[in-house]
Amino acid sequence: MNLMRTATGEFELARFPADPRDQLRAWDAADEYLLRHLADIDGEPVDLSGTVVVLGDRWGALATALAAHHPVQITDSYLTQEATRANLARNGVALDAVRLLTTQDPPPGRIDVLLVRVPKGLALLEDQLRRLAPHVHPGTLVAGTGMVTEIHTSTLRLFERILGPTRTSLAAKKARLIFCTPTPGAAPADDPWPLSYPLPPDVGVVSGRTAINHAGVFCADRLDLGTRLLLRNLPPLAGRGHVVDLGCGNGVIGLAAALADPGNEVTFIDESHQALASARATVQANVDSEVKTNFLAADGMSGVPAGSVDLVLTNPPFHTHRARTDSTAWRMFNGSRAALRRGGELWVVANRHLGYHVKLRRLFGNCQVVADDPRFVVLRAVKR
């Protein structure tokens, strides 16, 4: 936990889930730069009396600092929403001071101030700016922020193409601001999202099926190589009972379990609301029978009862925003072990250099290499 100092006060902030060993802060210079700008434009603070929308807040730092103005936070991330709730409570702010929306929810009808924390990928930014463009007006103040490495010429062109004339600030502490003047009717009519593509012919039961991806979901226009290796080497899926596609993305791994046996119960879990929407669309496009499916926004297996799962299939991430870390995968592995019944199995595909077999042996007491190639490895661990 750290203290963020702004012109309007000091705020104790932490990422979610809070870990005292974690050295990563819940804000950065880009958040500070934007808050300084709002506090002082030509000697006066920005008028925040209208509807303020904060898009892409990482860990709730902007929403918490602006809570007195009752902003609307729009995020793709379950973890961001939980971090925002925790940081509001940590600073003695009522939870209803910030209205929390996902990227799949309808936005406010009118937006007077739009603050954008630039995401890692342009696809999600494009999708969300398109969704918000009809709700801004010529008087809307639009300001974006990000680290210099996150803001490119393509980022500025995207703002300009969808919202209106755009310029950028000088850099400060390796952060930069984006200023945009909304122009009615600037947004192009053609929206490419969601994308769909046929799965290749060599991936088992899902071969030739259709995958659907909303903006911001990993590998939006093709099947990634790690998932391809896992699909080629899945265990027999008939009669597996309760199967979890953990970190489901567009849901093609869980789709295999649903197609293999309509009697399976398949739970799709991701912290991304865009991913869950993709998984739901993928299942609807491919499954005709009454397969029991659940779609859960969660931090790994945190929402799954202990001892209730027979098989977990996962291709875990090894980064959080731009920070490389195995903390997410470690939580996923621990949560999987708790959720599995005795004799239940965890199947993991990952970059082989990450060495997850060491963690899995430590946690489960066993780990088998099922398949590998020069880049990826498929691992199996059994709960004894």
Long-range contacts (C-beta under 8 A, 24 or more apart in sequence): 1-90, 2-26, 4-31, 4-32, 4-61, 4-65, 6-32, 6-35, 6-36, 6-39, 6-65, 7-35, 7-36, 7-39, 7-40, 8-35, 8-39, 8-65, 8-68, 9-65, 11-61, 11-64, 11-65, 11-87, 11-91, 12-87, 12-90, 12-91, 13-59, 13-60, 13-61, 13-64, 13-87, 13-90, 14-59, 14-83, 14-86, 14-87, 14-90, 15-59, 15-79, 15-83, 16-59, 16-79, 16-80, 16-82, 16-83, 16-86, 16-299, 17-82, 17-299, 17-331, 18-86, 19-327, 22-327, 24-320, 24-323, 24-325, 26-58, 26-59, 26-60, 26-61, 26-83, 26-87, 27-58, 27-59, 27-61, 28-58, 28-147, 28-175, 29-147, 29-172, 29-173, 29-174, 29-175, 30-117, 30-118, 30-145, 30-146, 30-147, 30-150, 30-175, 30-176, 31-58, 31-61, 31-62, 31-65, 31-117, 31-145, 32-173, 32-175, 33-145, 33-169, 33-172, 33-173, 33-175, 33-176, 33-177, 34-62, 34-115, 34-117, 34-143, 34-145, 34-177, 35-62, 35-65, 35-66, 37-143, 37-169, 37-177, 38-66, 38-115, 38-143, 46-113, 46-141, 48-113, 49-112, 50-110, 50-112, 50-113, 51-108, 51-110, 51-111, 51-112, 51-113, 52-112, 52-113, 52-115, 53-107, 53-108, 53-111, 53-113, 53-114, 53-115, 53-132, 54-115, 54-117, 55-114, 55-115, 55-116, 55-117, 55-128, 55-132, 56-116, 56-117, 56-118, 56-119, 56-124, 56-125, 56-128, 57-84, 57-117, 58-117, 58-321, 59-83, 59-84, 59-87, 60-84, 60-85, 60-86, 60-87, 60-88, 60-98, 61-87, 62-115, 62-117, 63-88, 63-98, 64-88, 64-91, 64-93, 64-98, 66-115, 67-91, 67-93, 67-97, 67-98, 68-97, 70-97, 70-98, 70-99, 71-98, 71-99, 71-115, 72-98, 72-99, 72-101, 72-107, 72-108, 73-98, 73-99, 73-100, 73-101, 74-101, 74-102, 74-103, 74-105, 74-107, 74-128, 74-132, 75-100, 75-101, 75-102, 75-103, 76-102, 76-103, 76-119, 76-124, 76-216, 76-272, 76-273, 76-274, 77-271, 77-272, 77-273, 78-270, 78-271, 78-272, 78-273, 78-297, 78-298, 78-299, 79-271, 79-299, 82-299, 102-273, 102-297, 103-127, 103-128, 103-131, 103-216, 103-273, 103-274, 104-273, 104-274, 104-277, 107-131, 107-132, 107-135, 108-135, 109-135, 110-135, 110-137, 111-135, 111-136, 111-137, 111-140, 112-137, 112-139, 112-140, 112-141, 113-140, 113-141, 113-143, 114-140, 114-141, 114-142, 114-143, 115-143, 115-144, 115-145, 116-142, 116-143, 116-144, 116-145, 116-178, 117-144, 117-145, 117-146, 118-144, 118-145, 118-146, 118-150, 118-151, 118-155, 118-178, 119-216, 120-150, 120-321, 120-322, 121-216, 122-154, 122-155, 122-158, 123-193, 123-215, 123-216, 123-220, 124-215, 124-216, 124-274, 125-155, 125-158, 126-158, 126-162, 126-193, 126-215, 127-191, 127-193, 127-214, 127-215, 127-216, 128-215, 129-158, 129-159, 129-162, 129-163, 129-187, 130-162, 130-187, 130-191, 133-162, 133-163, 133-182, 133-186, 133-187, 134-187, 136-163, 136-182, 137-182, 137-184, 138-181, 138-182, 138-183, 138-184, 140-182, 142-179, 142-180, 142-181, 142-182, 143-177, 143-178, 143-179, 143-180, 144-177, 144-178, 144-179, 144-180, 145-175, 145-176, 145-177, 145-178, 146-175, 146-176, 146-178, 147-174, 147-175, 147-176, 148-174, 148-175, 148-176, 149-174, 149-322, 150-322, 151-176, 151-178, 161-186, 161-187, 161-188, 162-186, 162-187, 162-188, 163-187, 194-277, 194-278, 194-281, 195-220, 195-221, 196-285, 197-221, 197-222, 197-223, 199-223, 199-252, 200-228, 202-232, 203-228, 203-231, 203-232, 204-231, 204-232, 204-234, 204-256, 205-237, 205-256, 205-259, 205-260, 206-231, 206-252, 206-255, 206-256, 206-259, 206-286, 209-252, 209-255, 209-259, 209-285, 209-286, 210-282, 210-285, 210-286, 211-250, 211-251, 211-252, 211-282, 212-250, 212-278, 212-281, 212-282, 212-285, 213-250, 213-278, 214-274, 214-275, 214-277, 214-278, 214-281, 215-274, 216-272, 216-274, 217-249, 217-250, 217-272, 217-274, 217-275, 217-278, 218-249, 218-275, 219-249, 223-252, 224-315, 225-375, 225-376, 226-315, 226-349, 226-350, 226-351, 226-375, 226-376, 227-252, 227-253, 227-315, 227-349, 229-349, 229-371, 229-372, 229-373, 229-376, 229-378, 230-313, 230-315, 230-347, 230-349, 230-378, 231-256, 232-371, 233-370, 233-371, 233-378, 234-313, 234-347, 235-311, 235-345, 235-347, 235-380, 236-260, 237-261, 237-264, 237-311, 239-263, 239-264, 240-264, 240-310, 240-311, 241-265, 241-310, 241-311, 242-267, 242-308, 242-309, 242-310, 242-311, 243-267, 243-309, 243-310, 243-311, 243-312, 243-313, 244-268, 244-269, 244-301, 244-304, 244-309, 244-311, 244-312, 244-313, 244-336, 244-339, 245-269, 245-279, 245-313, 245-314, 246-300, 246-301, 246-312, 246-313, 246-314, 246-316, 246-332, 246-336, 247-271, 247-300, 247-314, 247-315, 247-316, 247-317, 247-332, 248-275, 248-276, 248-279, 249-275, 249-278, 249-279, 249-315, 250-275, 250-278, 250-279, 250-282, 251-275, 251-278, 251-279, 251-280, 251-282, 251-283, 252-282, 253-313, 253-314, 253-315, 254-279, 254-283, 254-293, 254-313, 255-282, 255-283, 255-286, 255-287, 257-311, 257-313, 258-283, 258-287, 258-291, 258-293, 259-286, 259-287, 262-289, 262-290, 262-291, 264-291, 264-292, 265-292, 265-293, 265-294, 266-291, 266-292, 266-293, 266-294, 267-293, 267-294, 267-295, 267-296, 267-304, 267-309, 268-293, 268-294, 268-295, 268-296, 269-296, 269-297, 269-298, 269-300, 269-301, 269-303, 269-304, 270-297, 271-297, 271-298, 271-299, 271-300, 273-297, 299-331, 300-328, 300-331, 300-332, 300-335, 300-336, 301-332, 301-335, 301-336, 301-338, 301-339, 302-335, 304-335, 304-339, 305-339, 306-338, 306-339, 307-338, 307-339, 307-340, 307-341, 307-342, 308-339, 308-341, 309-336, 309-339, 309-340, 309-341, 309-344, 310-340, 310-341, 310-344, 310-345, 311-344, 311-345, 311-347, 312-336, 312-339, 312-340, 312-344, 312-345, 312-346, 312-347, 313-347, 314-346, 314-347, 314-348, 314-349, 315-348, 315-349, 315-350, 316-348, 316-350, 318-350, 318-351, 318-354, 326-354, 326-356, 326-359, 329-354, 329-356, 329-359, 330-359, 333-359, 333-360, 333-363, 334-363, 337-363, 337-364, 337-383, 340-383, 341-383, 342-383, 342-384, 343-382, 343-383, 343-384, 344-382, 344-383, 345-380, 345-381, 345-382, 345-383, 346-380, 346-381, 346-382, 346-383, 347-378, 347-379, 347-380, 348-378, 348-379, 348-380, 348-381, 349-376, 349-377, 349-378, 349-379, 350-376, 350-377, 350-379, 351-375, 351-376, 351-377, 352-376, 352-377
